[in-house]
Every structure is written in C-alpha cells, then in structure tokens.
Amino acid sequence: MYNTDMPTRAELPTRSKLVRSTLIAIVAAAVLLITVVLPAEYAVDPTGVGKALGLTEMGQIKQQLANEAEEDQAADKSEAIMPEAVEPKPMEVPQPAVPAEIAWTGESVVSLNPGEAAEVKLVMKKGDTVQYVWAVDQGHLNSDLHTDDVAGQAHSYNQGRAETESSGDFTAVSEGAHGWYWRNRSDETVTVTLKVKGQYSELKRMF
C-alpha cells in the first residue's frame, strides 16, 4: 500500500507567510463588516459604500421594523398585565391644515393586507414645503413621516399608531426622499389614499 509522502520542512509555509495570510483575512473581514454588514443590518455607513449599493436603506428599514416590533410587544405586555386599567381612548382626528378646496397635484393609492407595509416618498430639495392628507377606507395604520437624506441620516417628522387619517404640512430638512411609511396592524385589508401639493419633483412608491 502506498502512503502519501509527508511534506518536508521546506515545503511547509513559513511563520511570516502564515502571519501575512492571517492579517489579509482580518483586513478583508473588517472591510466587509464596515462596507456591507453594518449598512445592511444596522444602517451604519461610515464609508458611504452602503448607500451607493442600496444597503443603508435596507438597514434602516430593518431597524425601523425591529423598533416597531419591540413597541408592539411592549404594548401587548402592558395590556396583558393590567387589562382593567386600560381604557379605550377616543380617536383624535387631526384637523386639516389646508383649505378643503385645495387643488392636489399628486395622489397615491396603496392597498395593504394585515401585517403588510409600504413606503411612498416625494423627491424634494432642502427648504421645500409640501401639504398633504391621507386616509384609510377601513381599519387603521401605524405611520412614520420621515426622510433619509443624501448623507444617509434619517429624520422623522411625525409618527402615529392606529391612525385612520392624517393631514398637515412639512418642510424638507435636507435634499432627498421624504415621505410615509405605513404598516397595517389591523385585521382588515386597508386601502390608504394619499394626496399632496407643494414643492416636489416626484411622487413614487418605494416598496
């Protein structure tokens, strides 16, 4: 039976080669962590590569969904511990901040199944102002009116839970995409209609 020859000492890698290979592997892992993992998972993008690859927005959505899930879980625990202390509050309907006869220049209609989310945004410049109103046909939505500016930094203008409608105006704090994130937390399929008017160049659904 033929036995495989053992390598000679000269054929084995030297200590310096092993150290160099280890350092190269560490550097490669660090680059992947900074440019891919951090933007995609935690929306942390110190190099700007994550934004260029579209990973930063993915990370921001993941963080937003995680925060929302934690808030819902905390609310459910509070209701389970003290059900007798929780009284339904009358829903506050926001008063329109603009005249009813306003001529809206943009409209978006989105249908969401229970648990489903969607995002609609406006492309705006810093200092631009937009007036808006949105309402659902049934059920209710959790909402977040926010922006992800050109530097990848998120800013929230307004957040709401179990809303049936909302209206008002906002001024862009930076150049970029500004708009609404909705999640259907009701047990019904919800259709939300958004109308806007003001200074913007594009109205589009992100997902």
C-alpha positions as CSV (number, residue, x, y, z in Angstrom):
1,M,0.0,0.0,0.0
2,Y,1.4,3.4,-1.0
3,N,1.5,6.0,1.8
4,T,1.4,9.7,0.9
5,D,4.7,11.4,1.5
6,M,4.8,13.8,4.4
7,P,5.8,17.3,3.3
8,T,9.3,18.4,4.1
9,R,10.1,21.4,6.3
10,A,11.0,23.4,3.2
11,E,7.5,22.8,1.7
12,L,5.7,24.0,4.8
13,P,4.6,27.7,4.9
14,T,6.8,29.9,6.9
15,R,5.7,31.8,10.0
16,S,5.8,35.1,8.1
17,K,3.5,33.7,5.4
18,L,1.0,32.4,8.0
19,V,1.0,35.8,9.7
20,R,0.6,37.7,6.4
21,S,-2.3,35.4,5.4
22,T,-4.0,35.9,8.8
23,L,-3.6,39.7,8.5
24,I,-5.0,39.7,5.0
25,A,-8.0,37.7,6.2
26,I,-8.6,40.0,9.1
27,V,-8.5,43.1,6.9
28,A,-10.8,41.5,4.3
29,A,-13.3,40.7,7.1
30,A,-13.1,44.2,8.5
31,V,-13.8,45.7,5.1
32,L,-16.8,43.5,4.6
33,L,-18.1,44.4,8.1
34,I,-17.8,48.1,7.5
35,T,-19.0,48.3,3.9
36,V,-21.6,45.6,3.8
37,V,-22.7,44.1,7.2
38,L,-23.1,47.4,9.2
39,P,-25.1,49.3,6.5
40,A,-27.3,46.3,5.6
41,E,-28.1,45.3,9.2
42,Y,-27.7,48.4,11.4
43,A,-27.9,51.3,8.8
44,V,-24.4,52.4,9.9
45,D,-22.5,53.6,6.8
46,P,-19.2,55.4,7.7
47,T,-17.7,54.9,4.2
48,G,-20.8,55.7,2.0
49,V,-20.4,52.4,0.2
50,G,-23.6,51.0,1.7
51,K,-25.6,53.9,0.4
52,A,-24.2,53.5,-3.1
53,L,-25.1,49.8,-3.0
54,G,-28.5,50.4,-1.6
55,L,-27.7,48.6,1.7
56,T,-28.1,51.6,4.0
57,E,-31.8,51.9,3.3
58,M,-32.2,48.2,3.8
59,G,-30.6,48.5,7.2
60,Q,-32.8,51.5,8.1
61,I,-35.9,49.5,7.2
62,K,-34.8,46.6,9.3
63,Q,-34.1,48.8,12.3
64,Q,-37.4,50.5,11.9
65,L,-39.3,47.2,11.7
66,A,-37.4,45.9,14.7
67,N,-38.2,49.1,16.8
68,E,-41.8,48.8,15.8
69,A,-42.0,45.1,16.8
70,E,-40.5,46.0,20.2
71,E,-43.0,48.8,20.7
72,D,-45.9,46.4,19.8
73,Q,-44.6,43.7,22.1
74,A,-44.2,46.2,25.0
75,A,-47.8,47.4,24.4
76,D,-49.1,43.9,24.3
77,K,-47.4,43.0,27.6
78,S,-48.8,46.2,29.2
79,E,-52.3,45.3,28.2
80,A,-51.9,41.7,29.4
81,I,-50.7,42.8,32.9
82,M,-53.3,45.5,33.6
83,P,-56.3,44.9,31.3
84,E,-58.6,46.6,33.7
85,A,-56.6,49.8,33.8
86,V,-56.6,50.2,30.0
87,E,-59.5,52.2,28.7
88,P,-60.1,52.9,25.0
89,K,-59.3,56.4,24.2
90,P,-61.4,58.4,21.8
91,M,-59.6,58.7,18.5
92,E,-58.3,62.2,17.8
93,V,-59.0,63.2,14.2
94,P,-56.4,65.7,13.1
95,Q,-57.8,68.9,11.7
96,P,-56.8,69.7,8.1
97,A,-54.1,72.3,7.9
98,V,-55.0,73.4,4.4
99,P,-58.3,74.5,2.8
100,A,-60.7,71.8,1.7
101,E,-60.9,73.2,-1.8
102,I,-57.2,72.9,-2.4
103,A,-56.1,71.6,-5.8
104,W,-54.0,68.5,-5.1
105,T,-51.2,67.9,-7.6
106,G,-50.3,64.3,-6.7
107,E,-52.1,61.2,-5.5
108,S,-51.1,57.7,-4.5
109,V,-53.4,54.8,-3.6
110,V,-51.9,51.8,-1.7
111,S,-53.7,48.6,-0.5
112,L,-52.2,46.7,2.4
113,N,-53.1,43.3,3.7
114,P,-52.9,42.7,7.5
115,G,-49.3,43.0,8.7
116,E,-48.1,44.3,5.3
117,A,-46.0,47.6,5.0
118,A,-45.5,50.1,2.2
119,E,-43.5,53.3,1.7
120,V,-44.3,56.3,-0.5
121,K,-42.0,59.2,-0.9
122,L,-41.5,62.6,-2.5
123,V,-38.3,63.9,-4.1
124,M,-37.6,67.3,-2.5
125,K,-34.9,69.9,-2.0
126,K,-33.9,71.3,1.3
127,G,-36.4,74.0,2.3
128,D,-39.2,72.8,0.0
129,T,-42.7,72.6,1.7
130,V,-45.5,70.1,0.9
131,Q,-49.1,69.9,2.2
132,Y,-50.7,66.5,2.5
133,V,-53.7,64.5,3.6
134,W,-54.2,60.7,3.8
135,A,-57.0,58.5,5.0
136,V,-57.9,54.8,5.0
137,D,-61.2,53.2,3.9
138,Q,-61.3,50.9,6.9
139,G,-59.0,49.5,9.7
140,H,-56.1,51.6,10.8
141,L,-52.3,52.0,10.2
142,N,-49.1,52.8,12.1
143,S,-47.2,55.5,10.3
144,D,-43.9,57.3,10.2
145,L,-43.4,60.5,8.1
146,H,-39.7,60.7,7.7
147,T,-36.7,61.2,5.4
148,D,-33.4,59.6,4.5
149,D,-31.2,62.5,3.4
150,V,-28.2,62.4,1.0
151,A,-25.9,61.6,3.9
152,G,-27.9,58.5,4.8
153,Q,-29.2,60.1,8.1
154,A,-32.8,59.5,9.0
155,H,-35.2,62.3,10.3
156,S,-38.8,61.7,11.5
157,Y,-41.3,64.5,11.1
158,N,-44.2,62.6,12.6
159,Q,-45.2,59.2,13.9
160,G,-48.6,57.7,14.7
161,R,-50.2,54.4,15.9
162,A,-53.6,53.1,14.9
163,E,-54.4,56.1,12.7
164,T,-57.2,56.3,10.2
165,E,-56.1,59.6,8.7
166,S,-53.6,62.4,9.0
167,S,-53.1,65.8,7.3
168,G,-50.8,68.8,7.6
169,D,-47.6,70.1,6.0
170,F,-43.8,69.7,6.5
171,T,-40.6,71.4,5.2
172,A,-37.8,69.3,4.0
173,V,-34.8,69.4,6.3
174,S,-32.4,68.2,3.5
175,E,-32.3,67.2,-0.1
176,G,-33.6,63.7,-0.8
177,A,-36.6,61.5,-0.5
178,H,-39.3,62.4,2.1
179,G,-42.5,60.5,2.8
180,W,-44.6,58.0,4.6
181,Y,-44.0,54.5,5.9
182,W,-47.2,52.6,6.7
183,R,-47.8,49.2,8.3
184,N,-51.3,47.7,8.6
185,R,-51.7,46.5,12.2
186,S,-55.4,45.9,11.8
187,D,-57.2,42.6,10.9
188,E,-58.6,44.0,7.6
189,T,-57.2,44.8,4.2
190,V,-56.7,48.6,4.2
191,T,-56.6,51.0,1.3
192,V,-54.9,54.3,2.0
193,T,-55.2,57.3,-0.3
194,L,-52.5,60.0,-0.1
195,K,-52.9,63.4,-1.7
196,V,-50.1,66.1,-1.9
197,K,-49.5,69.6,-3.1
198,G,-46.4,71.7,-2.9
199,Q,-42.7,71.8,-3.9
200,Y,-41.5,68.4,-5.0
201,S,-40.3,66.8,-8.3
202,E,-41.6,63.3,-8.0
203,L,-44.0,61.1,-6.0
204,K,-43.1,57.4,-6.0
205,R,-43.8,54.2,-4.1
206,M,-40.5,52.7,-2.7
207,F,-41.9,49.2,-1.9
